[in-house]
Amino acid sequence: MPLRALALVLIGALIHALWNIAAKKSGGDVRFAFFSSLIMFLAWSPLCIWLGWKIVPTWGWKEWTAMSISGLVHWLYFMCFAHGLS
């Protein structure tokens, strides 16, 4: 495995573990899910706008349906996660 790939896997695991520790310490309620989602939205929005500036206006109903389903699945994940911690 290339060293760069291994580093990315380890960094991803570290970030995931830190997020789970923060969720556990906060009680993992709906407020934690909301604020962590808000922080992720603010952090990733500039990159998403930059990468999607030309392509997103060309999306049709299939792409928007996939995005909506993805959002719903993430929301369900956060709600299940919060319920499991409380």
Phi and psi in degrees as a GROMACS rama.xvg file:
@    title "Ramachandran Plot"
@    xaxis  label "Phi"
@    yaxis  label "Psi"
@TYPE xy
-62.1107  147.153  PRO-2
-59.9726  -37.1906  LEU-3
-62.8504  -42.8118  ARG-4
-64.6256  -43.1271  ALA-5
-61.6504  -42.347  LEU-6
-61.88  -42.0613  ALA-7
-64.6274  -39.9032  LEU-8
-63.861  -45.2268  VAL-9
-66.6176  -39.832  LEU-10
-65.1052  -41.9071  ILE-11
-61.4841  -41.5142  GLY-12
-65.1573  -39.7563  ALA-13
-64.5254  -45.922  LEU-14
-62.4918  -41.8885  ILE-15
-62.6301  -44.4496  HIS-16
-63.8389  -42.09  ALA-17
-64.2655  -38.6888  LEU-18
-64.6623  -41.6447  TRP-19
-66.4112  -38.1072  ASN-20
-63.3842  -45.3129  ILE-21
-62.0761  -40.5577  ALA-22
-63.8945  -42.5347  ALA-23
-65.6106  -43.8895  LYS-24
-68.068  -30.0322  LYS-25
-84.1778  -7.99809  SER-26
93.3393  -9.92261  GLY-27
61.1598  31.7298  GLY-28
-81.1199  -174.068  ASP-29
-63.6314  -33.4274  VAL-30
-62.4483  -39.5984  ARG-31
-63.0404  -44.2932  PHE-32
-61.6011  -41.7846  ALA-33
-64.9758  -50.4977  PHE-34
-69.9589  -34.3565  PHE-35
-68.7328  -36.42  SER-36
-65.9281  -39.4909  SER-37
-63.9514  -43.3065  LEU-38
-63.7638  -43.2898  ILE-39
-63.2953  -40.1947  MET-40
-60.1311  -47.2051  PHE-41
-66.598  -35.471  LEU-42
-71.8916  -39.1357  ALA-43
-93.2445  -17.0502  TRP-44
-55.5923  -47.409  SER-45
-57.5898  -43.1331  PRO-46
-65.8425  -42.0634  LEU-47
-63.3496  -41.6357  CYS-48
-63.9789  -45.1422  ILE-49
-62.5337  -45.2652  TRP-50
-74.3343  -31.3643  LEU-51
-99.9272  3.27461  GLY-52
-53.7827  -40.719  TRP-53
-94.7829  -28.7374  LYS-54
-88.9466  -36.3003  ILE-55
-60.9985  -39.4753  VAL-56
-61.5944  -16.6329  PRO-57
-91.1492  -2.86176  THR-58
-65.6284  146.904  TRP-59
-109.929  -163.697  GLY-60
-66.8115  -30.6099  TRP-61
-64.7914  -44.9479  LYS-62
-65.5417  -43.805  GLU-63
-67.8498  -33.3742  TRP-64
-65.2426  -43.7132  THR-65
-62.0247  -41.5337  ALA-66
-64.1199  -41.104  MET-67
-65.2557  -43.7939  SER-68
-63.6813  -41.1282  ILE-69
-60.7057  -43.5365  SER-70
-62.0901  -41.8664  GLY-71
-63.8018  -43.6465  LEU-72
-62.6717  -41.6802  VAL-73
-65.4782  -40.7984  HIS-74
-62.4385  -44.8467  TRP-75
-61.0643  -40.3238  LEU-76
-59.6704  -47.8346  TYR-77
-62.4904  -40.9436  PHE-78
-67.5232  -41.2191  MET-79
-65.491  -41.6683  CYS-80
-61.2526  -46.3926  PHE-81
-63.9714  -39.5511  ALA-82
-66.2787  -37.1171  HIS-83
-69.1965  -26.2105  GLY-84
-85.6108  -21.6965  LEU-85
